[in-house]
């Protein structure tokens, strides 16, 4: 317990991906995102993974994916894992998004 008290603080890392998805393609996009979120939840360091759809407001983004990682190392490991998984299964996220007409704004964030 004392070691935990003296360990250096490592802030959580949040991956926040905002998407503008055409209404006609919302269902296939959400289905794929749900599969990805289920996988992310199983990885070490994942504190939470949320997939949100807009219910009001003026934003152009109608889907937001948020994943909170315990630290930067966990986020980096997850990114590498997902890249490998996509390569193994022949899934190309950029092509998938382009074919559905999805616009994405992707980024990592830290609490302030």
ROSE-4610 file (N, C-alpha, C; in Angstrom, 1 decimal, always signed):
// ROSE-4610
residu = [X/X/X/X/X/X/X/X/X/X/X/X/X/X/X/X/X/X/X/X/X/X/X/X/X/X/X/X/X/X/X/X/X/X/X/X/X/X/X/X/X/X/X/X/X/X/X/X/X/X/X/X/X/X/X/X/X/X/X/X/X/X/X/X/X/X/X/X/X/X/X/X/X/X/X/X/X/X/X/X/X/X/X/X/X/X/X/X/X/X/X/X/X/X/X/X/X/X/X/X/X/X/X/X/X/X/X/X/X/X/X/X/X/X/X/X/X/X/X/X/X/X/X/X/X/X/X/X/X/X/X/X/X/X/X/X/X/X/X/X/X/X/X/X/X/X/X/X/X/X/X/X/X/X/X/X/X/X/X/X/X/X/X/X/X/X/X/X/X/X/X/X/X/X/X/X/X/X/X/X/X/X/X/X/X/X/X/X/X/X/X/X/X/X/X/X/X/X/X/X/X/X/X/X/X/X/X/X/X/X/X/X/X/X/X/X/X/X/X/X/X/X/X/X/X/X/X/X/X/X/X/X/X/X/X/X/X/X/X/X/X/X/X/X/X/X/X/X/X/X/X/X/X/X/X/X/X/X/X/X/X/X/X/X/X/X/X/X/X/X/X/X/X/X/X/X/X/X/X/X/X/X/X/X/X/X/X/X/X/X/X/X/X/X/X/X/X/X/X/X/X/X/X/X/X/X/X/X/X/X/X/X/X/X/X/X/X/X/X/X/X/X/X/X/X/X/X/X/X/X/X/X/X/X/X/X]
num = [1/1/1/2/2/2/3/3/3/4/4/4/5/5/5/6/6/6/7/7/7/8/8/8/9/9/9/10/10/10/11/11/11/12/12/12/13/13/13/14/14/14/15/15/15/16/16/16/17/17/17/18/18/18/19/19/19/20/20/20/21/21/21/22/22/22/23/23/23/24/24/24/25/25/25/26/26/26/27/27/27/28/28/28/29/29/29/30/30/30/31/31/31/32/32/32/33/33/33/34/34/34/35/35/35/36/36/36/37/37/37/38/38/38/39/39/39/40/40/40/41/41/41/42/42/42/43/43/43/44/44/44/45/45/45/46/46/46/47/47/47/48/48/48/49/49/49/50/50/50/51/51/51/52/52/52/53/53/53/54/54/54/55/55/55/56/56/56/57/57/57/58/58/58/59/59/59/60/60/60/61/61/61/62/62/62/63/63/63/64/64/64/65/65/65/66/66/66/67/67/67/68/68/68/69/69/69/70/70/70/71/71/71/72/72/72/73/73/73/74/74/74/75/75/75/76/76/76/77/77/77/78/78/78/79/79/79/80/80/80/81/81/81/82/82/82/83/83/83/84/84/84/85/85/85/86/86/86/87/87/87/88/88/88/89/89/89/90/90/90/91/91/91/92/92/92/93/93/93/94/94/94/95/95/95/96/96/96/97/97/97/98/98/98/99/99/99/100/100/100/101/101/101/102/102/102/103/103/103/104/104/104/105/105/105/106/106/106/107/107/107/108/108/108/109/109/109/110/110/110/111/111/111/112/112/112]
x = [+0.8/+0.0/+0.9/+1.9/+2.8/+3.5/+3.8/+4.4/+3.4/+2.2/+1.2/+1.1/+1.2/+1.1/+2.3/+3.5/+4.7/+4.9/+4.1/+4.3/+4.1/+4.8/+4.5/+3.2/+2.5/+1.2/+1.3/+0.4/+0.3/-1.1/-1.3/-2.7/-3.3/-4.6/-5.3/-5.2/-5.3/-5.3/-6.6/-7.2/-8.5/-8.3/-8.9/-9.0/-10.4/-10.5/-11.8/-11.9/-12.8/-13.0/-14.4/-14.4/-15.7/-16.0/-17.2/-17.5/-18.8/-18.8/-20.0/-20.4/-21.5/-21.9/-23.2/-23.3/-24.6/-25.6/-26.8/-27.9/-28.1/-28.0/-28.2/-27.1/-26.0/-24.9/-24.6/-25.5/-25.3/-25.3/-26.2/-26.3/-25.0/-24.6/-23.3/-22.1/-22.1/-21.0/-21.0/-22.2/-22.3/-22.0/-22.5/-22.2/-20.7/-20.0/-18.5/-17.9/-18.3/-17.8/-18.0/-19.2/-19.5/-18.6/-18.3/-17.3/-16.0/-15.5/-14.2/-14.2/-15.3/-15.4/-15.4/-16.1/-16.0/-14.6/-13.9/-12.5/-11.6/-11.8/-11.0/-11.2/-12.5/-12.8/-12.1/-11.6/-10.9/-9.4/-8.9/-7.4/-7.0/-5.8/-5.2/-5.2/-5.6/-5.5/-6.8/-7.7/-8.9/-9.8/-10.1/-10.9/-12.3/-12.6/-14.0/-13.9/-15.0/-15.1/-16.6/-16.8/-18.2/-18.4/-19.6/-19.9/-21.2/-21.2/-22.3/-22.8/-24.1/-24.8/-25.4/-25.4/-25.9/-27.4/-27.9/-29.4/-29.8/-28.9/-29.3/-28.0/-28.2/-27.1/-26.8/-25.8/-25.5/-24.3/-23.7/-22.4/-22.7/-21.8/-21.9/-21.6/-20.9/-20.6/-21.7/-22.1/-23.3/-22.9/-21.6/-21.2/-19.8/-19.7/-18.4/-18.1/-16.8/-16.3/-15.2/-15.4/-14.4/-13.9/-12.6/-12.0/-11.0/-11.1/-10.2/-9.2/-7.9/-6.8/-6.1/-5.6/-5.0/-3.7/-3.0/-1.9/-1.5/-0.5/-0.1/+0.4/+1.1/+1.6/+0.4/-0.6/-1.8/-2.4/-2.5/-3.1/-2.3/-1.0/-0.1/-0.2/-0.2/-0.3/-1.6/-2.7/-4.0/-4.0/-3.4/-3.4/-2.6/-1.5/-0.7/-1.5/-2.2/-3.0/-4.1/-4.8/-5.9/-5.4/-4.2/-3.6/-3.4/-2.8/-2.5/-3.7/-4.7/-6.0/-6.6/-6.7/-7.3/-6.5/-5.2/-4.3/-4.6/-4.7/-5.0/-6.4/-7.3/-8.7/-9.0/-8.0/-8.2/-9.1/-9.3/-10.1/-9.3/-9.7/-9.0/-10.0/-9.8/-10.7/-10.9/-9.8/-9.9/-10.8/-10.6/-11.4/-12.9/-13.1/-14.5/-15.1/-14.5/-15.0/-15.3/-14.4/-14.5/-15.7/-15.9/-17.0/-18.3/-18.4/-19.6/-19.8/-18.9/-19.0/-18.8/-18.0/-17.8/-16.6/-16.8/-15.7/-15.4/-14.1/-13.6/-12.6/-12.7/-11.8/-11.3/-10.1/-9.5/-8.4/-8.4/-7.3/-7.2/-6.1/-5.8/-5.9/-6.4/-6.6/-6.2/-5.8/-5.6/-6.4/-6.8/-7.6/-6.6/-7.2/-6.5/-6.9]
y = [-1.2/+0.0/+1.3/+1.2/+2.4/+2.7/+1.6/+1.8/+2.5/+2.1/+2.8/+4.3/+4.6/+6.0/+6.8/+6.2/+6.9/+6.7/+5.9/+5.7/+7.0/+7.3/+8.5/+8.5/+9.7/+9.8/+9.7/+8.9/+8.8/+9.1/+10.2/+10.6/+9.6/+9.4/+8.6/+9.3/+8.5/+9.0/+8.6/+9.6/+9.4/+9.5/+8.5/+8.6/+9.0/+10.2/+10.7/+10.8/+10.0/+10.0/+10.5/+11.6/+12.2/+12.0/+11.6/+11.2/+11.9/+12.2/+12.7/+11.6/+10.9/+9.7/+10.0/+9.8/+10.0/+9.0/+9.5/+8.8/+7.4/+7.3/+6.0/+5.0/+5.4/+4.5/+4.4/+5.0/+4.9/+3.5/+2.7/+1.3/+0.5/+0.4/-0.4/+0.2/+1.5/+2.2/+1.8/+2.0/+1.7/+0.2/-0.7/-2.1/-2.4/-1.8/-2.0/-1.4/-0.2/+0.5/-0.3/-0.9/-1.7/-2.9/-3.5/-4.7/-4.2/-3.1/-2.5/-2.2/-1.6/-1.2/-2.5/-3.5/-4.8/-5.3/-5.3/-5.7/-4.8/-3.5/-2.6/-2.8/-3.1/-3.3/-4.5/-5.4/-6.6/-6.4/-5.3/-5.0/-4.4/-4.8/-4.3/-2.8/-2.2/-0.7/+0.0/-0.7/+0.0/+0.2/+1.5/+1.8/+1.9/+2.4/+2.4/+2.7/+2.3/+2.5/+2.8/+4.0/+4.4/+4.7/+4.4/+4.8/+5.6/+6.8/+7.8/+8.3/+8.4/+9.1/+10.4/+11.3/+12.7/+12.7/+13.3/+13.4/+14.8/+15.8/+17.2/+18.0/+19.3/+20.2/+20.5/+21.4/+22.0/+21.3/+20.3/+19.8/+19.0/+19.0/+18.3/+16.8/+16.5/+15.1/+14.4/+13.3/+12.6/+11.3/+10.9/+9.7/+10.1/+9.7/+9.9/+8.6/+8.2/+7.0/+7.6/+7.1/+7.6/+6.3/+6.2/+5.1/+5.8/+5.4/+5.9/+4.8/+5.1/+4.2/+4.6/+3.6/+3.9/+4.8/+4.7/+5.5/+5.4/+6.2/+6.2/+4.9/+4.1/+2.8/+1.9/+1.9/+1.1/+1.5/+2.8/+3.3/+3.0/+3.1/+2.7/+1.2/+0.4/-1.0/-1.4/-0.7/-1.0/-0.6/+0.5/+1.0/+0.0/-0.5/-1.5/-2.8/-3.2/-4.5/-4.3/-3.2/-3.0/-3.0/-2.3/-2.3/-3.7/-4.5/-5.9/-6.7/-6.5/-7.2/-6.8/-5.6/-5.1/-5.7/-5.7/-6.3/-7.8/-8.5/-10.0/-10.3/-9.4/-9.7/-9.0/-8.2/-7.5/-6.3/-5.8/-4.6/-3.3/-2.4/-1.1/+0.0/+0.5/+1.5/+2.8/+3.2/+4.4/+4.1/+3.0/+2.6/+2.4/+1.8/+1.6/+2.9/+3.9/+5.2/+5.9/+5.9/+6.5/+6.0/+4.7/+4.0/+4.4/+4.7/+5.1/+6.6/+7.3/+8.8/+9.4/+8.7/+9.2/+10.2/+11.2/+12.2/+12.0/+12.0/+11.7/+12.7/+13.0/+13.8/+13.0/+12.5/+11.6/+12.2/+11.9/+12.4/+11.8/+12.0/+11.6/+12.9/+12.7/+13.8/+13.3/+14.3/+14.0/+15.0/+14.6/+15.5/+16.6/+17.8/+18.9/+19.3]
z = [+0.0/+0.0/+0.0/+0.8/+0.8/-0.5/-1.2/-2.6/-3.5/-3.4/-4.3/-4.0/-2.7/-2.3/-2.9/-3.1/-3.5/-5.0/-5.7/-7.1/-7.9/-8.9/-9.7/-10.3/-10.3/-10.8/-12.4/-12.9/-14.4/-14.8/-15.4/-15.7/-16.7/-16.6/-17.6/-19.0/-20.0/-21.4/-22.0/-22.6/-23.3/-24.8/-25.5/-26.9/-27.2/-27.9/-28.3/-29.8/-30.4/-31.8/-32.1/-32.9/-33.2/-34.7/-35.0/-36.4/-36.9/-38.2/-38.8/-39.8/-39.5/-40.3/-41.0/-42.3/-43.0/-42.4/-42.3/-41.6/-42.2/-43.6/-44.2/-43.9/-43.4/-43.1/-41.6/-40.8/-39.4/-38.8/-39.2/-38.6/-38.9/-40.2/-40.3/-39.6/-39.6/-38.9/-37.4/-36.8/-35.3/-35.0/-35.9/-35.7/-35.7/-36.6/-36.6/-35.4/-35.0/-33.8/-32.5/-32.4/-31.3/-31.2/-32.3/-32.3/-31.8/-32.3/-31.9/-30.4/-29.9/-28.5/-27.6/-28.0/-27.2/-27.1/-28.2/-28.1/-27.2/-27.4/-26.5/-25.1/-24.7/-23.3/-22.7/-23.5/-23.0/-22.8/-23.3/-23.2/-21.9/-21.5/-20.3/-20.3/-19.2/-19.0/-19.5/-20.1/-20.5/-19.3/-19.0/-17.8/-18.2/-19.4/-19.9/-21.4/-22.0/-23.5/-23.7/-24.3/-24.6/-26.0/-26.6/-27.9/-27.8/-28.2/-28.0/-29.3/-29.3/-30.5/-30.0/-30.9/-30.6/-30.5/-29.4/-29.2/-29.2/-29.3/-29.4/-29.5/-29.8/-29.9/-31.3/-31.5/-32.8/-33.4/-32.9/-33.4/-34.7/-35.6/-36.9/-36.6/-35.5/-35.2/-34.6/-35.1/-34.6/-33.8/-33.9/-33.1/-32.5/-31.2/-30.5/-29.8/-30.0/-29.3/-28.3/-27.1/-26.0/-25.3/-25.2/-24.5/-23.5/-22.3/-21.2/-20.9/-21.0/-20.7/-19.4/-18.7/-17.4/-17.6/-18.7/-18.9/-20.4/-20.8/-22.2/-22.7/-21.9/-22.4/-22.7/-21.9/-22.2/-23.5/-23.8/-25.0/-26.2/-26.1/-27.2/-27.5/-26.5/-26.7/-27.3/-26.9/-27.6/-29.0/-29.3/-30.7/-31.6/-31.1/-31.8/-32.0/-30.9/-31.0/-32.0/-32.0/-33.0/-34.4/-34.6/-36.0/-36.4/-35.6/-35.9/-36.2/-35.3/-35.5/-36.8/-37.2/-38.4/-39.6/-39.5/-40.6/-40.8/-39.6/-39.7/-40.3/-40.1/-40.5/-41.9/-42.4/-43.7/-43.6/-42.4/-42.2/-42.3/-43.2/-43.3/-42.8/-41.6/-41.1/-42.0/-42.6/-43.5/-44.7/-45.3/-46.5/-46.0/-44.9/-44.4/-44.2/-43.6/-43.3/-44.6/-45.5/-46.8/-47.6/-47.6/-48.3/-47.8/-46.5/-45.8/-45.8/-46.3/-46.3/-44.9/-44.1/-42.7/-42.7/-41.9/-41.6/-40.2/-39.9/-38.6/-38.1/-36.8/-36.0/-34.8/-34.9/-33.9/-33.1/-31.8/-31.0/-29.6/-29.0/-27.6/-26.7/-25.5/-24.6/-23.2/-22.3/-20.9/-20.1/-18.9/-18.0/-17.6/-17.4/-16.9/-15.5]
